[in-house]
Structures are given as structure tokens and as C-alpha cells.
Amino acid sequence: MADEGFTHPRLAAFYDIQEGQRDDLDPYVAVAADLQAATVVDIGCGTGVLALMLTAQGIHVIAVDPALASLDIAKAKPGADTVRWIHGDARDLPPLQADLAVMTGNVAQAITDPADWAATLAHTHAALRPGGTLMFETRIPARKAWLDWNREQTHQVLDGTETWVDLLDVDGPLVTFRWTTVFPDGERLTSTSTLRFREREQLEADLTAQGFTVTDVRDAPDRPGREFVFLATKSA
């Protein structure tokens, strides 16, 4: 289940403002171009920023997300009628022969339950054509990104709206934190999230178990030295 930052209509509407310029999505657009992808599956598409970037390039995009409020934002954007939007997760994908499937941002880490993660990989594998590619990013556990998740280092004011994050708990690979958002009219909303930090060896084993071959593990240009960017090919 998605957290309140994506399911609450007002927080979902604020998401694009909070994220700002999405340079982190450029590598996904570049890989789609390199693969000459005709069909891309965007898992955890959120407010549809990447989906609309890809469809503007003439790519057929199937975008899936469990947060209806985020999908409502996406569907209201220019060009949204060229994307196939699905309310759900990878298990709700129809039969496809996609060239590329992607999970951007925190999507992969937000799938915290091992069974749900295995199911996501299995259904993504089924949605790809033979030789199709899965691309996703995940933070490197050793960098302990959560040490910076506090009000002092995250506080900002955007369009009169105040936001910050507080670390709540670190339980092995699971890290829980809370965003607080205070809007100009005084409404105060919170959103609690948990991410799973997976080691590279574990991810490689998970992908292999679901029929993928890891072809590359790259650095994230927007977070150098802090993230793994996995590319894996459907091998069966």
C-alpha cells in the first residue's frame, strides 16, 4: 500500500513541486532511446512525470501505481490520454511484450515485503518480451542515507509550504521516516514511509531467481556513489 504522500489528494498535488526538476529521470529516458524501446512499463509511476516524458518521444507507455490520488494528478496533465494508466501494481499488468520496464526513485525500496518484491519481479518478467530490460535504482545501504533524514538537513519552504523529514526507526534493512507538510493555510499533514535497503548481492540473487540476467550496475548521476542503478535482461 502506498503511503499518504501519494494517496492524500493534497500531498499528491504537492509532490511535483516538492520534487522540482527531475534530472534523475534522464538516465531512464536515455536507456529507452538506446534500446529503441517501443513499449515501456512504468511501475510505480506516481504523478506520471516519466511516463509523459516517454510518451512525448512516441513510446507506448503502460503506467501503473497503487495510489489513486497520484494517478488522478497524472491523468490531468497534458498528453495523459496517450498513456495507458492502471490503478494497481505489477501484479495487475495485462499480458505484454514490453521492451523496457522501470522503477524510478524509491519504488523498488518501497516494496518492503520479500514476497511482494518477488512477485513484482516475477510479474515484471512476464510483462517483458524475451530480451527485454528491467531498470531500477536503489540506495547503497553502506552510505546510510537515513543519517541525513532530519529536520535540520531537510527543512525547506516551497511556494509558501513548509516541509521536512524526521527519521523514526532503523530496524535492520528497514528504515522508517515521516514527512511533515504545513500548507500556507495552516493545514498540517504527515506521511510515514518505510524503505528496505538491499545489498547488491541480494538484489542480484533476487533477479536471477526470477529469470533475469544482470547486465549492468551503474551509478546514479544525481546521487553519485549513493545508489545502484540496475539493468537486467529477461533471460527466459
Backbone as numpy.savetxt, mean C-alpha at the origin, in Angstrom:
# Nx Ny Nz CAx CAy CAz Cx Cy Cz
-9.02 -5.83 8.20 -9.87 -4.62 8.20 -8.98 -3.38 8.20
-9.34 -2.41 7.38 -8.58 -1.17 7.30 -8.82 -0.32 8.54
-7.86 0.53 8.89 -8.00 1.36 10.07 -8.80 2.62 9.76
-9.05 3.41 10.80 -9.94 4.56 10.67 -9.42 5.63 9.72
-8.11 5.67 9.53 -7.56 6.65 8.62 -8.04 6.49 7.19
-8.54 5.30 6.88 -9.02 5.01 5.53 -10.52 4.78 5.49
-11.12 4.42 6.63 -12.54 4.10 6.64 -13.41 5.27 7.08
-12.84 6.23 7.82 -13.62 7.40 8.23 -13.63 8.40 7.08
-14.80 8.84 6.64 -14.87 9.72 5.46 -14.02 10.98 5.56
-13.99 11.61 6.74 -13.23 12.85 6.84 -11.73 12.59 6.83
-11.28 11.54 7.47 -9.86 11.19 7.44 -9.45 10.73 6.04
-10.31 9.98 5.39 -10.00 9.54 4.02 -9.85 10.73 3.08
-10.71 11.74 3.27 -10.65 12.94 2.43 -9.38 13.73 2.68
-8.84 13.63 3.91 -7.62 14.37 4.27 -6.36 13.62 3.83
-6.47 12.36 3.51 -5.30 11.51 3.26 -4.38 12.09 2.18
-4.93 12.49 1.05 -4.10 12.99 -0.05 -3.37 14.27 0.35
-4.01 15.12 1.15 -3.35 16.34 1.62 -2.18 15.96 2.53
-2.41 15.02 3.41 -1.38 14.61 4.35 -0.19 13.97 3.64
-0.45 13.18 2.62 0.62 12.48 1.91 1.41 13.41 0.99
0.76 14.43 0.45 1.46 15.38 -0.41 1.88 14.76 -1.73
2.99 15.25 -2.25 3.51 14.76 -3.53 3.93 13.31 -3.40
3.40 12.45 -4.25 3.64 11.02 -4.11 4.79 10.54 -5.00
6.00 11.05 -4.71 7.17 10.60 -5.45 7.46 9.12 -5.22
6.95 8.58 -4.11 7.18 7.17 -3.81 6.51 6.25 -4.82
5.57 6.78 -5.59 4.87 5.95 -6.57 5.58 5.90 -7.92
6.53 6.78 -8.14 7.21 6.83 -9.44 7.88 5.50 -9.82
8.53 4.78 -8.88 9.13 3.50 -9.26 8.11 2.48 -9.77
6.89 2.53 -9.27 5.86 1.61 -9.72 5.43 1.94 -11.15
5.30 3.22 -11.42 4.97 3.65 -12.78 6.09 3.25 -13.74
7.34 3.40 -13.29 8.48 3.05 -14.13 8.53 1.56 -14.43
8.26 0.73 -13.43 8.26 -0.72 -13.65 7.13 -1.12 -14.60
5.97 -0.52 -14.44 4.87 -0.80 -15.36 5.26 -0.47 -16.79
5.97 0.64 -16.96 6.44 1.02 -18.31 7.49 0.05 -18.81
8.44 -0.32 -17.94 9.50 -1.24 -18.35 8.93 -2.59 -18.78
7.89 -3.03 -18.09 7.27 -4.32 -18.41 6.29 -4.22 -19.58
6.04 -2.99 -20.01 5.01 -2.74 -21.03 3.69 -3.38 -20.60
3.37 -3.17 -19.34 2.19 -3.79 -18.75 0.92 -3.23 -19.37
0.04 -4.13 -19.78 -1.26 -3.73 -20.30 -2.32 -3.73 -19.21
-2.13 -4.61 -18.20 -3.09 -4.74 -17.10 -2.34 -4.77 -15.78
-2.76 -3.92 -14.85 -2.12 -3.84 -13.53 -3.19 -3.97 -12.45
-2.87 -4.74 -11.42 -3.73 -4.86 -10.25 -3.10 -4.04 -9.12
-3.87 -3.10 -8.58 -3.42 -2.24 -7.48 -4.12 -2.71 -6.21
-3.40 -3.46 -5.38 -3.96 -4.03 -4.15 -3.76 -3.04 -3.01
-4.86 -2.68 -2.35 -4.79 -1.65 -1.32 -4.63 -0.28 -1.96
-5.47 0.02 -2.92 -5.31 1.21 -3.77 -5.60 2.51 -3.04
-6.26 2.45 -1.89 -6.56 3.67 -1.14 -7.38 4.66 -1.94
-6.92 5.89 -2.00 -7.66 6.95 -2.70 -7.36 6.99 -4.20
-6.68 5.97 -4.69 -6.56 5.78 -6.13 -5.50 6.59 -6.84
-4.53 7.13 -6.11 -3.53 7.98 -6.76 -2.74 7.20 -7.81
-2.19 6.05 -7.44 -1.41 5.28 -8.41 -2.29 4.73 -9.52
-3.45 4.23 -9.18 -4.35 3.68 -10.20 -4.63 4.70 -11.30
-4.84 5.95 -10.90 -5.14 6.99 -11.88 -3.89 7.41 -12.65
-2.73 7.35 -12.02 -1.48 7.61 -12.74 -1.29 6.57 -13.84
-1.58 5.32 -13.53 -1.38 4.24 -14.50 -2.41 4.27 -15.62
-3.66 4.50 -15.26 -4.69 4.50 -16.30 -4.51 5.67 -17.26
-3.89 6.76 -16.76 -3.59 7.90 -17.63 -2.56 7.53 -18.69
-1.80 6.46 -18.43 -0.83 5.96 -19.40 -1.44 4.93 -20.35
-2.74 4.74 -20.27 -3.42 3.79 -21.15 -3.43 2.37 -20.63
-3.06 2.18 -19.37 -3.02 0.86 -18.76 -4.38 0.54 -18.15
-4.82 -0.71 -18.33 -6.06 -1.16 -17.70 -5.76 -1.50 -16.24
-6.47 -0.86 -15.32 -6.18 -1.01 -13.90 -7.38 -1.59 -13.17
-7.12 -2.61 -12.36 -8.10 -3.15 -11.43 -7.61 -2.77 -10.05
-8.37 -1.95 -9.32 -7.93 -1.41 -8.04 -8.86 -1.92 -6.94
-8.26 -2.51 -5.90 -9.05 -3.12 -4.84 -8.64 -2.55 -3.49
-9.62 -2.30 -2.61 -9.32 -1.78 -1.29 -10.49 -2.11 -0.35
-10.18 -2.46 0.92 -11.25 -2.78 1.86 -11.94 -1.57 2.47
-11.40 -0.37 2.26 -11.96 0.84 2.88 -12.87 1.57 1.89
-14.16 1.48 2.15 -15.12 2.08 1.23 -14.98 3.59 1.16
-14.66 4.24 2.27 -14.51 5.70 2.26 -13.38 6.13 1.34
-12.28 5.38 1.34 -11.16 5.70 0.45 -11.56 5.49 -1.00
-12.29 4.40 -1.27 -12.74 4.16 -2.64 -13.69 5.25 -3.12
-14.52 5.77 -2.23 -15.42 6.86 -2.61 -14.62 8.08 -3.04
-13.53 8.37 -2.33 -12.66 9.48 -2.74 -12.06 9.20 -4.11
-11.57 7.99 -4.30 -10.95 7.61 -5.58 -11.92 7.74 -6.73
-13.13 7.26 -6.53 -14.12 7.23 -7.62 -14.59 8.62 -8.02
-14.39 9.60 -7.15 -14.82 10.97 -7.45 -13.77 11.77 -8.21
-12.60 11.18 -8.43 -11.51 11.90 -9.09 -11.64 11.84 -10.61
-11.09 12.84 -11.31 -11.11 12.81 -12.77 -10.43 11.55 -13.31
-11.06 10.92 -14.29 -10.50 9.72 -14.90 -10.86 8.44 -14.18
-11.59 8.54 -13.07 -11.89 7.35 -12.27 -12.74 6.33 -13.01
-13.50 6.79 -13.99 -14.37 5.85 -14.71 -13.57 4.90 -15.60
-12.28 5.12 -15.76 -11.46 4.21 -16.57 -10.84 3.09 -15.73
-11.03 3.14 -14.41 -10.48 2.13 -13.50 -11.60 1.20 -13.05
-11.28 -0.09 -12.89 -12.24 -1.02 -12.31 -11.98 -1.07 -10.80
-12.90 -0.53 -10.02 -12.75 -0.45 -8.58 -13.46 -1.62 -7.91
-12.81 -2.24 -6.94 -13.38 -3.37 -6.21 -13.26 -3.11 -4.71
-14.38 -3.21 -4.02 -14.38 -3.07 -2.56 -14.06 -4.45 -1.96
-12.86 -4.58 -1.38 -12.45 -5.86 -0.82 -10.94 -5.94 -0.75
-10.43 -7.17 -0.84 -8.99 -7.37 -0.84 -8.60 -8.33 -1.95
-7.38 -8.84 -1.92 -6.90 -9.68 -3.02 -7.77 -10.92 -3.22
-8.43 -11.37 -2.15 -9.29 -12.55 -2.26 -10.54 -12.27 -3.08
-10.84 -11.00 -3.31 -12.03 -10.63 -4.07 -11.74 -10.33 -5.54
-10.49 -10.54 -5.96 -10.14 -10.30 -7.36 -10.81 -11.33 -8.27
-11.31 -10.89 -9.42 -11.88 -11.83 -10.38 -10.76 -12.55 -11.13
-11.08 -13.56 -11.93 -10.05 -14.20 -12.76 -9.41 -13.18 -13.69
-8.09 -13.13 -13.68 -7.35 -12.15 -14.46 -6.11 -12.79 -15.05
-5.50 -12.08 -15.98 -4.18 -12.43 -16.52 -3.35 -11.15 -16.51
-3.20 -10.57 -15.32 -2.53 -9.27 -15.20 -1.03 -9.41 -15.43
-0.43 -8.34 -15.93 1.02 -8.31 -16.15 1.77 -7.91 -14.88
1.12 -7.11 -14.04 1.79 -6.56 -12.85 0.76 -6.40 -11.74
1.15 -6.76 -10.52 0.35 -6.48 -9.32 1.24 -5.70 -8.36
0.67 -4.72 -7.68 1.47 -3.87 -6.80 0.79 -3.71 -5.45
1.63 -3.51 -4.42 1.18 -3.11 -3.09 2.11 -1.99 -2.66
1.60 -0.77 -2.63 2.44 0.39 -2.34 2.35 0.77 -0.86
3.22 1.68 -0.45 3.15 2.22 0.90 3.17 1.15 1.97
2.23 1.25 2.90 2.16 0.31 4.03 1.31 -0.92 3.76
0.83 -1.09 2.53 -0.15 -2.15 2.27 0.34 -3.52 2.71
1.53 -3.92 2.29 2.02 -5.25 2.63 2.17 -5.42 4.13
2.68 -4.41 4.80 2.90 -4.50 6.24 1.60 -4.43 7.04
0.57 -3.82 6.48 -0.71 -3.73 7.16 -1.44 -5.07 7.19
-1.01 -6.00 6.35 -1.59 -7.35 6.37 -0.79 -8.13 7.42
-1.22 -8.05 8.66 -0.42 -8.52 9.78 -0.59 -10.00 10.08
-1.76 -10.55 9.79 -2.00 -11.96 10.10 -1.30 -12.86 9.08
-0.50 -13.84 9.52 0.23 -14.69 8.57 -0.68 -15.41 7.58
-1.85 -15.85 8.03 -2.78 -16.53 7.11 -3.32 -15.57 6.06
-3.62 -14.35 6.48 -4.10 -13.34 5.52 -3.01 -12.98 4.52
-1.76 -12.89 4.99 -0.64 -12.59 4.11 -0.45 -13.70 3.09
-0.50 -14.96 3.53 -0.37 -16.09 2.61 -1.50 -16.07 1.59
-2.72 -15.77 2.04 -3.86 -15.72 1.12 -3.71 -14.59 0.12
-3.20 -13.44 0.57 -2.97 -12.31 -0.33 -2.00 -12.70 -1.44
-0.90 -13.33 -1.06 0.09 -13.75 -2.07 -0.50 -14.80 -3.01
-1.25 -15.74 -2.47 -1.83 -16.80 -3.30 -2.82 -16.24 -4.31
-3.68 -15.34 -3.86 -4.68 -14.77 -4.78 -4.06 -13.79 -5.76
-3.02 -13.12 -5.34 -2.28 -12.26 -6.28 -1.62 -13.11 -7.34
-1.02 -14.22 -6.94 -0.41 -15.17 -7.88 -1.44 -15.62 -8.91
-2.65 -15.93 -8.44 -3.70 -16.40 -9.35 -4.15 -15.33 -10.32
-4.04 -14.05 -9.92 -4.49 -12.95 -10.77 -3.48 -12.56 -11.85
-2.24 -13.06 -11.72 -1.20 -12.73 -12.69 -1.12 -13.75 -13.81
-0.70 -13.30 -14.96 -0.41 -14.23 -16.05 0.90 -14.96 -15.75
1.16 -16.09 -16.39 2.47 -16.73 -16.24 3.59 -15.74 -16.59
4.54 -15.58 -15.70 5.61 -14.62 -15.91 5.28 -13.22 -15.44
4.05 -13.03 -14.91 3.66 -11.73 -14.39 4.45 -11.37 -13.14
4.46 -10.09 -12.80 5.31 -9.58 -11.73 4.50 -9.01 -10.58
4.95 -9.30 -9.36 4.44 -8.67 -8.15 5.51 -7.71 -7.63
5.09 -6.50 -7.28 6.01 -5.49 -6.74 5.40 -4.90 -5.47
6.17 -4.87 -4.39 5.69 -4.26 -3.16 6.88 -3.77 -2.34
6.58 -2.92 -1.37 7.63 -2.38 -0.51 7.33 -2.71 0.95
8.39 -2.76 1.76 8.25 -3.04 3.18 9.47 -2.49 3.91
9.26 -1.93 5.08 10.37 -1.33 5.82 11.34 -2.38 6.35
12.60 -2.03 6.38 13.64 -2.93 6.90 13.56 -2.92 8.43
13.29 -4.06 9.06 13.12 -4.07 10.52 14.30 -3.49 11.29
15.52 -3.76 10.84 16.71 -3.32 11.59 16.80 -1.81 11.70
16.14 -1.07 10.81 16.20 0.39 10.86 15.29 0.99 11.94
14.37 0.16 12.48 13.50 0.58 13.59 12.84 1.93 13.32
12.10 1.99 12.23 11.44 3.24 11.84 10.55 3.79 12.95
10.01 2.91 13.77 9.07 3.32 14.81 9.69 4.23 15.87
11.02 4.28 15.94 11.66 5.15 16.91 11.39 6.62 16.62
11.02 6.92 15.39 10.71 8.29 15.00 9.21 8.60 15.08
8.40 7.62 15.49 6.96 7.80 15.48 6.50 8.40 16.82
6.71 9.68 16.96 6.32 10.40 18.16 5.90 11.81 17.76
5.22 12.47 18.67 4.69 13.81 18.34 5.80 14.79 17.98
6.90 14.73 18.70 7.98 15.68 18.47 8.48 15.65 17.03
8.58 14.46 16.46 9.16 14.33 15.12 8.13 14.26 14.01
6.86 14.13 14.33 5.85 13.96 13.28 4.83 15.10 13.23
4.82 15.97 14.20 3.79 17.00 14.26 3.89 17.93 13.05
2.73 18.21 12.45 2.68 19.15 11.34 1.29 19.75 11.25
1.20 20.89 10.57 -0.07 21.54 10.32 -0.21 21.72 8.82
-1.28 21.17 8.25 -1.53 21.21 6.81 -2.91 21.77 6.56
-2.99 22.85 5.82 -4.28 23.49 5.54 -5.08 23.72 6.82
-4.38 24.11 7.88 -5.05 24.39 9.14 -5.38 23.17 9.97
-5.04 22.00 9.49 -5.31 20.75 10.20 -4.03 20.25 10.85
-4.11 19.94 12.13 -2.96 19.52 12.92 -2.92 17.99 12.99
-1.75 17.39 12.77 -1.61 15.94 12.84 -0.30 15.56 13.52
-0.32 14.39 14.14 0.90 13.80 14.69 0.65 12.32 14.97
1.73 11.60 15.21 1.64 10.16 15.48 2.29 9.85 16.82
1.73 8.88 17.53 2.28 8.39 18.80 2.48 6.88 18.70
3.64 6.43 19.10 3.91 5.00 19.17 3.19 4.43 20.39
2.45 3.32 20.19 1.70 2.71 21.28 2.34 1.43 21.80
2.88 0.60 20.89 3.36 -0.70 21.34 4.28 -1.32 20.29
5.32 -2.01 20.76 6.18 -2.81 19.91 6.18 -4.22 20.51
5.60 -5.16 19.78 5.47 -6.53 20.23 6.10 -7.45 19.19
7.41 -7.68 19.32 8.11 -8.46 18.31 8.05 -7.75 16.98
7.53 -8.45 15.93 7.46 -7.82 14.61 6.27 -6.89 14.42
5.40 -6.81 15.43 4.19 -6.00 15.31 4.39 -4.66 16.01
4.11 -3.58 15.29 4.26 -2.23 15.82 2.92 -1.50 15.67
2.44 -0.98 16.78 1.14 -0.29 16.80 1.34 1.18 17.12
0.66 2.03 16.37 0.80 3.48 16.54 -0.54 4.15 16.28
-0.66 5.38 16.71 -1.93 6.11 16.58 -1.69 7.49 15.97
-2.41 7.77 14.89 -2.43 9.11 14.32 -3.54 9.91 14.99
-3.24 11.16 15.33 -4.25 12.10 15.82 -4.37 13.23 14.81
-5.61 13.56 14.47 -5.88 14.64 13.52 -6.87 15.60 14.14
-6.52 16.87 14.18 -7.40 17.90 14.72 -7.72 18.88 13.60
-8.97 18.91 13.19 -9.39 19.75 12.07 -9.62 21.20 12.53
-9.66 22.14 11.57 -9.81 23.56 11.94 -11.06 23.84 12.76
-12.12 23.06 12.59 -13.34 23.28 13.37 -13.29 22.66 14.76
-12.14 22.06 15.10 -11.96 21.49 16.43 -12.23 20.01 16.52
-12.79 19.40 15.48 -13.04 17.96 15.55 -11.71 17.21 15.64
-11.63 16.30 16.58 -10.41 15.52 16.83 -10.71 14.05 16.55
-9.96 13.48 15.61 -10.14 12.08 15.23 -8.83 11.34 15.37
-8.92 10.07 15.74 -7.72 9.24 15.84 -7.86 8.01 14.97
-6.72 7.47 14.60 -6.67 6.27 13.77 -5.52 5.40 14.26
-5.82 4.18 14.68 -4.81 3.27 15.21 -4.47 2.20 14.18
-3.18 1.99 13.97 -2.71 1.03 12.97 -1.68 0.10 13.58
-1.62 -1.11 13.02 -0.56 -2.05 13.37 0.10 -2.53 12.09
1.43 -2.53 12.07 2.21 -3.02 10.93 3.08 -4.19 11.37
3.28 -5.12 10.45 4.20 -6.23 10.71 5.50 -5.98 9.95
6.61 -6.00 10.67 7.93 -5.82 10.08 8.53 -7.20 9.81
8.65 -7.57 8.53 9.14 -8.88 8.13 10.59 -8.79 7.65
11.37 -9.78 8.02 12.75 -9.86 7.55 12.79 -10.28 6.09
13.85 -9.90 5.40 13.99 -10.22 3.98 13.90 -11.72 3.74
14.57 -12.51 4.59 14.55 -13.97 4.39 13.15 -14.54 4.53
12.39 -13.99 5.46 11.02 -14.46 5.63 10.17 -14.14 4.40
10.32 -12.93 3.88 9.56 -12.53 2.70 9.91 -13.40 1.50
11.18 -13.67 1.32 11.59 -14.52 0.21 10.97 -15.92 0.36
10.95 -16.45 1.58 10.36 -17.77 1.81 8.85 -17.74 1.57
8.19 -16.67 2.01 6.75 -16.55 1.80 6.41 -16.50 0.31
7.18 -15.74 -0.45 6.94 -15.64 -1.89 7.18 -16.97 -2.58
8.25 -17.64 -2.24 8.56 -18.94 -2.85 7.46 -19.94 -2.56
6.93 -19.92 -1.34 5.88 -20.86 -0.95 4.61 -20.68 -1.76
4.40 -19.47 -2.29 3.18 -19.20 -3.07 3.43 -19.19 -4.57
4.59 -19.72 -5.00 4.83 -19.88 -6.43 5.50 -18.71 -7.11
6.15 -17.85 -6.34 6.88 -16.72 -6.92 8.39 -16.98 -6.90
9.08 -16.37 -7.84 10.54 -16.33 -7.84 10.97 -14.89 -7.66
11.73 -14.62 -6.61 12.21 -13.26 -6.37 13.26 -12.91 -7.42
13.01 -11.85 -8.16 13.92 -11.45 -9.23 14.77 -10.24 -8.86
14.32 -9.45 -7.88 15.09 -8.27 -7.49 14.60 -7.76 -6.14
15.52 -7.23 -5.35 15.17 -6.53 -4.12 15.90 -5.19 -4.18
15.14 -4.12 -4.34 15.71 -2.81 -4.58 15.59 -1.91 -3.36
16.25 -0.78 -3.44 16.11 0.27 -2.45 14.94 1.16 -2.85
14.30 1.78 -1.87 13.23 2.73 -2.14 13.82 4.12 -2.31
13.66 4.75 -3.47 14.29 6.07 -3.69 13.88 7.12 -2.67
12.63 7.05 -2.18 12.17 8.06 -1.23 12.59 7.77 0.20
13.04 6.54 0.48 13.52 6.17 1.81 14.79 5.33 1.66
15.86 5.89 1.13 17.07 5.12 0.87 17.59 4.43 2.12
17.87 3.14 1.98 18.41 2.36 3.07 17.40 1.98 4.14
16.14 2.32 3.92 15.12 2.07 4.94 14.07 1.05 4.52
14.00 0.74 3.23 12.96 -0.17 2.76 13.51 -1.18 1.77
12.86 -2.34 1.73 13.04 -3.29 0.64 11.92 -3.06 -0.37
12.26 -3.06 -1.63 11.26 -3.06 -2.69 11.43 -4.39 -3.44
10.46 -5.27 -3.27 10.54 -6.61 -3.84 9.90 -6.65 -5.23
10.56 -7.35 -6.14 9.96 -7.74 -7.41 10.06 -9.26 -7.50
8.93 -9.88 -7.76 8.86 -11.34 -7.83 8.01 -11.74 -9.02
8.42 -12.81 -9.68 7.74 -13.27 -10.89 6.95 -14.53 -10.62
5.74 -14.60 -11.21 4.94 -15.81 -11.10 5.65 -16.94 -11.84
6.07 -17.94 -11.08 6.90 -19.00 -11.66 6.13 -20.28 -11.92
4.85 -20.30 -11.61 4.06 -21.51 -11.87 2.60 -21.11 -12.10
